[in-house]
Amino acid sequence: MIDFDEIRKELAIRHNVLLGKDDPILVTVTLNELVLKQYLDLVESQYAETSKELTVILQQHVEQSKQTAGKIITEASNYVSEQVHKSMESTLQQVTTELKKDIQSAMNLQRRSLASAVEAQSFRKAAYISAITAGVSALIAVGAVIFAAL
């Protein structure tokens, strides 16, 4: 509330003007004070409401940001998981192909080894037969020499 006595005193000191208690200029000051108070109340009310609205909007944006961040994280982890899965499938296919080649090579070596063993066995039998034939021939030759000497 405005102290009109203080205003009247200050005007008298500064400007050498004496105002009565019912001077129209003081009525104007009172009128300005009332209008200004109503205006300030209105602005304060609007400020409080706007502040509440902004708080609600901010909370909504925070929620939306959380949801968006969650979606981004989920999509990123799904992408990484998918890429790892594809990479593992590719690597598994390569390893499987290499293992099949290695198994086929081992089987071919085993077949060759078996064939070589069979061939070696055949050569051994032929060697025995040749040795026996040579032994029999030698006995016949010795027998012929003895028979011829008699």
C-alpha positions as protocol buffer text, in pm:
chain_id: "A"
residue {
  index: 1
  type: MET
  ca { x: 0 y: 0 z: 0 }
}
residue {
  index: 2
  type: ILE
  ca { x: 126 y: 344 z: -89 }
}
residue {
  index: 3
  type: ASP
  ca { x: 203 y: 591 z: 194 }
}
residue {
  index: 4
  type: PHE
  ca { x: 37 y: 910 z: 65 }
}
residue {
  index: 5
  type: ASP
  ca { x: 163 y: 1119 z: 357 }
}
residue {
  index: 6
  type: GLU
  ca { x: 517 y: 1030 z: 259 }
}
residue {
  index: 7
  type: ILE
  ca { x: 447 y: 1122 z: -105 }
}
residue {
  index: 8
  type: ARG
  ca { x: 292 y: 1458 z: -8 }
}
residue {
  index: 9
  type: LYS
  ca { x: 590 y: 1534 z: 220 }
}
residue {
  index: 10
  type: GLU
  ca { x: 842 y: 1445 z: -55 }
}
residue {
  index: 11
  type: LEU
  ca { x: 657 y: 1666 z: -309 }
}
residue {
  index: 12
  type: ALA
  ca { x: 660 y: 1955 z: -65 }
}
residue {
  index: 13
  type: ILE
  ca { x: 1033 y: 1919 z: -4 }
}
residue {
  index: 14
  type: ARG
  ca { x: 1140 y: 1871 z: -364 }
}
residue {
  index: 15
  type: HIS
  ca { x: 896 y: 2083 z: -556 }
}
residue {
  index: 16
  type: ASN
  ca { x: 755 y: 2320 z: -298 }
}
residue {
  index: 17
  type: VAL
  ca { x: 406 y: 2192 z: -381 }
}
residue {
  index: 18
  type: LEU
  ca { x: 146 y: 2118 z: -115 }
}
residue {
  index: 19
  type: LEU
  ca { x: -113 y: 1855 z: -197 }
}
residue {
  index: 20
  type: GLY
  ca { x: -432 y: 1806 z: -1 }
}
residue {
  index: 21
  type: LYS
  ca { x: -550 y: 1463 z: 109 }
}
residue {
  index: 22
  type: ASP
  ca { x: -825 y: 1473 z: -152 }
}
residue {
  index: 23
  type: ASP
  ca { x: -612 y: 1606 z: -437 }
}
residue {
  index: 24
  type: PRO
  ca { x: -712 y: 1450 z: -774 }
}
residue {
  index: 25
  type: ILE
  ca { x: -350 y: 1357 z: -848 }
}
residue {
  index: 26
  type: LEU
  ca { x: -350 y: 1129 z: -541 }
}
residue {
  index: 27
  type: VAL
  ca { x: -675 y: 976 z: -662 }
}
residue {
  index: 28
  type: THR
  ca { x: -497 y: 905 z: -992 }
}
residue {
  index: 29
  type: VAL
  ca { x: -208 y: 742 z: -804 }
}
residue {
  index: 30
  type: THR
  ca { x: -455 y: 525 z: -613 }
}
residue {
  index: 31
  type: LEU
  ca { x: -630 y: 436 z: -936 }
}
residue {
  index: 32
  type: ASN
  ca { x: -294 y: 346 z: -1097 }
}
residue {
  index: 33
  type: GLU
  ca { x: -204 y: 138 z: -791 }
}
residue {
  index: 34
  type: LEU
  ca { x: -530 y: -59 z: -813 }
}
residue {
  index: 35
  type: VAL
  ca { x: -501 y: -117 z: -1187 }
}
residue {
  index: 36
  type: LEU
  ca { x: -136 y: -217 z: -1153 }
}
residue {
  index: 37
  type: LYS
  ca { x: -218 y: -458 z: -868 }
}
residue {
  index: 38
  type: GLN
  ca { x: -491 y: -626 z: -1077 }
}
residue {
  index: 39
  type: TYR
  ca { x: -256 y: -646 z: -1374 }
}
residue {
  index: 40
  type: LEU
  ca { x: 21 y: -798 z: -1159 }
}
residue {
  index: 41
  type: ASP
  ca { x: -226 y: -1050 z: -1013 }
}
residue {
  index: 42
  type: LEU
  ca { x: -335 y: -1143 z: -1366 }
}
residue {
  index: 43
  type: VAL
  ca { x: 27 y: -1177 z: -1487 }
}
residue {
  index: 44
  type: GLU
  ca { x: 117 y: -1383 z: -1179 }
}
residue {
  index: 45
  type: SER
  ca { x: -180 y: -1612 z: -1239 }
}
residue {
  index: 46
  type: GLN
  ca { x: -93 y: -1654 z: -1606 }
}
residue {
  index: 47
  type: TYR
  ca { x: 272 y: -1714 z: -1515 }
}
residue {
  index: 48
  type: ALA
  ca { x: 173 y: -1988 z: -1268 }
}
residue {
  index: 49
  type: GLU
  ca { x: -53 y: -2157 z: -1524 }
}
residue {
  index: 50
  type: THR
  ca { x: 208 y: -2129 z: -1800 }
}
residue {
  index: 51
  type: SER
  ca { x: 469 y: -2271 z: -1563 }
}
residue {
  index: 52
  type: LYS
  ca { x: 242 y: -2569 z: -1489 }
}
residue {
  index: 53
  type: GLU
  ca { x: 179 y: -2625 z: -1861 }
}
residue {
  index: 54
  type: LEU
  ca { x: 551 y: -2608 z: -1937 }
}
residue {
  index: 55
  type: THR
  ca { x: 621 y: -2856 z: -1659 }
}
residue {
  index: 56
  type: VAL
  ca { x: 366 y: -3099 z: -1804 }
}
residue {
  index: 57
  type: ILE
  ca { x: 506 y: -3053 z: -2155 }
}
residue {
  index: 58
  type: LEU
  ca { x: 860 y: -3105 z: -2025 }
}
residue {
  index: 59
  type: GLN
  ca { x: 755 y: -3426 z: -1851 }
}
residue {
  index: 60
  type: GLN
  ca { x: 590 y: -3546 z: -2173 }
}
residue {
  index: 61
  type: HIS
  ca { x: 908 y: -3472 z: -2368 }
}
residue {
  index: 62
  type: VAL
  ca { x: 1117 y: -3655 z: -2111 }
}
residue {
  index: 63
  type: GLU
  ca { x: 885 y: -3957 z: -2142 }
}
residue {
  index: 64
  type: GLN
  ca { x: 900 y: -3943 z: -2521 }
}
residue {
  index: 65
  type: SER
  ca { x: 1279 y: -3915 z: -2504 }
}
residue {
  index: 66
  type: LYS
  ca { x: 1295 y: -4221 z: -2282 }
}
residue {
  index: 67
  type: GLN
  ca { x: 1074 y: -4416 z: -2521 }
}
residue {
  index: 68
  type: THR
  ca { x: 1278 y: -4303 z: -2821 }
}
residue {
  index: 69
  type: ALA
  ca { x: 1603 y: -4392 z: -2643 }
}
residue {
  index: 70
  type: GLY
  ca { x: 1458 y: -4733 z: -2555 }
}
residue {
  index: 71
  type: LYS
  ca { x: 1360 y: -4793 z: -2917 }
}
residue {
  index: 72
  type: ILE
  ca { x: 1703 y: -4686 z: -3039 }
}
residue {
  index: 73
  type: ILE
  ca { x: 1877 y: -4914 z: -2790 }
}
residue {
  index: 74
  type: THR
  ca { x: 1649 y: -5206 z: -2877 }
}
residue {
  index: 75
  type: GLU
  ca { x: 1692 y: -5155 z: -3251 }
}
residue {
  index: 76
  type: ALA
  ca { x: 2068 y: -5119 z: -3213 }
}
residue {
  index: 77
  type: SER
  ca { x: 2095 y: -5437 z: -3006 }
}
residue {
  index: 78
  type: ASN
  ca { x: 1875 y: -5622 z: -3256 }
}
residue {
  index: 79
  type: TYR
  ca { x: 2096 y: -5499 z: -3541 }
}
residue {
  index: 80
  type: VAL
  ca { x: 2415 y: -5605 z: -3361 }
}
residue {
  index: 81
  type: SER
  ca { x: 2261 y: -5942 z: -3274 }
}
residue {
  index: 82
  type: GLU
  ca { x: 2156 y: -5993 z: -3636 }
}
residue {
  index: 83
  type: GLN
  ca { x: 2502 y: -5900 z: -3764 }
}
residue {
  index: 84
  type: VAL
  ca { x: 2671 y: -6134 z: -3516 }
}
residue {
  index: 85
  type: HIS
  ca { x: 2430 y: -6412 z: -3616 }
}
residue {
  index: 86
  type: LYS
  ca { x: 2503 y: -6357 z: -3987 }
}
residue {
  index: 87
  type: SER
  ca { x: 2877 y: -6351 z: -3919 }
}
residue {
  index: 88
  type: MET
  ca { x: 2854 y: -6672 z: -3718 }
}
residue {
  index: 89
  type: GLU
  ca { x: 2652 y: -6842 z: -3994 }
}
residue {
  index: 90
  type: SER
  ca { x: 2906 y: -6735 z: -4254 }
}
residue {
  index: 91
  type: THR
  ca { x: 3197 y: -6854 z: -4040 }
}
residue {
  index: 92
  type: LEU
  ca { x: 3018 y: -7180 z: -3966 }
}
residue {
  index: 93
  type: GLN
  ca { x: 2960 y: -7238 z: -4338 }
}
residue {
  index: 94
  type: GLN
  ca { x: 3327 y: -7172 z: -4413 }
}
residue {
  index: 95
  type: VAL
  ca { x: 3440 y: -7404 z: -4134 }
}
residue {
  index: 96
  type: THR
  ca { x: 3193 y: -7672 z: -4251 }
}
residue {
  index: 97
  type: THR
  ca { x: 3320 y: -7643 z: -4609 }
}
residue {
  index: 98
  type: GLU
  ca { x: 3683 y: -7670 z: -4493 }
}
residue {
  index: 99
  type: LEU
  ca { x: 3600 y: -7968 z: -4270 }
}
residue {
  index: 100
  type: LYS
  ca { x: 3426 y: -8145 z: -4558 }
}
residue {
  index: 101
  type: LYS
  ca { x: 3733 y: -8089 z: -4776 }
}
residue {
  index: 102
  type: ASP
  ca { x: 3961 y: -8216 z: -4499 }
}
residue {
  index: 103
  type: ILE
  ca { x: 3741 y: -8524 z: -4444 }
}
residue {
  index: 104
  type: GLN
  ca { x: 3736 y: -8595 z: -4818 }
}
residue {
  index: 105
  type: SER
  ca { x: 4116 y: -8560 z: -4834 }
}
residue {
  index: 106
  type: ALA
  ca { x: 4154 y: -8794 z: -4537 }
}
residue {
  index: 107
  type: MET
  ca { x: 3922 y: -9047 z: -4698 }
}
residue {
  index: 108
  type: ASN
  ca { x: 4116 y: -9027 z: -5027 }
}
residue {
  index: 109
  type: LEU
  ca { x: 4442 y: -9078 z: -4838 }
}
residue {
  index: 110
  type: GLN
  ca { x: 4289 y: -9373 z: -4656 }
}
residue {
  index: 111
  type: ARG
  ca { x: 4177 y: -9529 z: -4988 }
}
residue {
  index: 112
  type: ARG
  ca { x: 4524 y: -9478 z: -5137 }
}
residue {
  index: 113
  type: SER
  ca { x: 4684 y: -9619 z: -4827 }
}
residue {
  index: 114
  type: LEU
  ca { x: 4455 y: -9922 z: -4838 }
}
residue {
  index: 115
  type: ALA
  ca { x: 4525 y: -9969 z: -5208 }
}
residue {
  index: 116
  type: SER
  ca { x: 4898 y: -9943 z: -5139 }
}
residue {
  index: 117
  type: ALA
  ca { x: 4867 y: -10199 z: -4860 }
}
residue {
  index: 118
  type: VAL
  ca { x: 4677 y: -10437 z: -5088 }
}
residue {
  index: 119
  type: GLU
  ca { x: 4937 y: -10383 z: -5361 }
}
residue {
  index: 120
  type: ALA
  ca { x: 5221 y: -10439 z: -5114 }
}
residue {
  index: 121
  type: GLN
  ca { x: 5055 y: -10761 z: -5000 }
}
residue {
  index: 122
  type: SER
  ca { x: 5027 y: -10874 z: -5362 }
}
residue {
  index: 123
  type: PHE
  ca { x: 5396 y: -10797 z: -5418 }
}
residue {
  index: 124
  type: ARG
  ca { x: 5484 y: -10991 z: -5104 }
}
residue {
  index: 125
  type: LYS
  ca { x: 5286 y: -11294 z: -5223 }
}
residue {
  index: 126
  type: ALA
  ca { x: 5453 y: -11268 z: -5563 }
}
residue {
  index: 127
  type: ALA
  ca { x: 5792 y: -11247 z: -5390 }
}
residue {
  index: 128
  type: TYR
  ca { x: 5713 y: -11562 z: -5185 }
}
residue {
  index: 129
  type: ILE
  ca { x: 5597 y: -11745 z: -5495 }
}
residue {
  index: 130
  type: SER
  ca { x: 5912 y: -11633 z: -5679 }
}
residue {
  index: 131
  type: ALA
  ca { x: 6129 y: -11745 z: -5389 }
}
residue {
  index: 132
  type: ILE
  ca { x: 5956 y: -12082 z: -5371 }
}
residue {
  index: 133
  type: THR
  ca { x: 5981 y: -12123 z: -5748 }
}
residue {
  index: 134
  type: ALA
  ca { x: 6353 y: -12032 z: -5732 }
}
residue {
  index: 135
  type: GLY
  ca { x: 6402 y: -12283 z: -5446 }
}
residue {
  index: 136
  type: VAL
  ca { x: 6223 y: -12560 z: -5634 }
}
residue {
  index: 137
  type: SER
  ca { x: 6421 y: -12478 z: -5949 }
}
residue {
  index: 138
  type: ALA
  ca { x: 6744 y: -12490 z: -5749 }
}
residue {
  index: 139
  type: LEU
  ca { x: 6649 y: -12832 z: -5605 }
}
residue {
  index: 140
  type: ILE
  ca { x: 6566 y: -12962 z: -5951 }
}
residue {
  index: 141
  type: ALA
  ca { x: 6897 y: -12829 z: -6080 }
}
residue {
  index: 142
  type: VAL
  ca { x: 7088 y: -12990 z: -5792 }
}
residue {
  index: 143
  type: GLY
  ca { x: 6895 y: -13312 z: -5849 }
}
residue {
  index: 144
  type: ALA
  ca { x: 6979 y: -13298 z: -6223 }
}
residue {
  index: 145
  type: VAL
  ca { x: 7347 y: -13241 z: -6148 }
}
residue {
  index: 146
  type: ILE
  ca { x: 7351 y: -13538 z: -5907 }
}
residue {
  index: 147
  type: PHE
  ca { x: 7158 y: -13754 z: -6153 }
}
residue {
  index: 148
  type: ALA
  ca { x: 7393 y: -13659 z: -6434 }
}
residue {
  index: 149
  type: ALA
  ca { x: 7692 y: -13738 z: -6218 }
}
residue {
  index: 150
  type: LEU
  ca { x: 7581 y: -14088 z: -6149 }
}
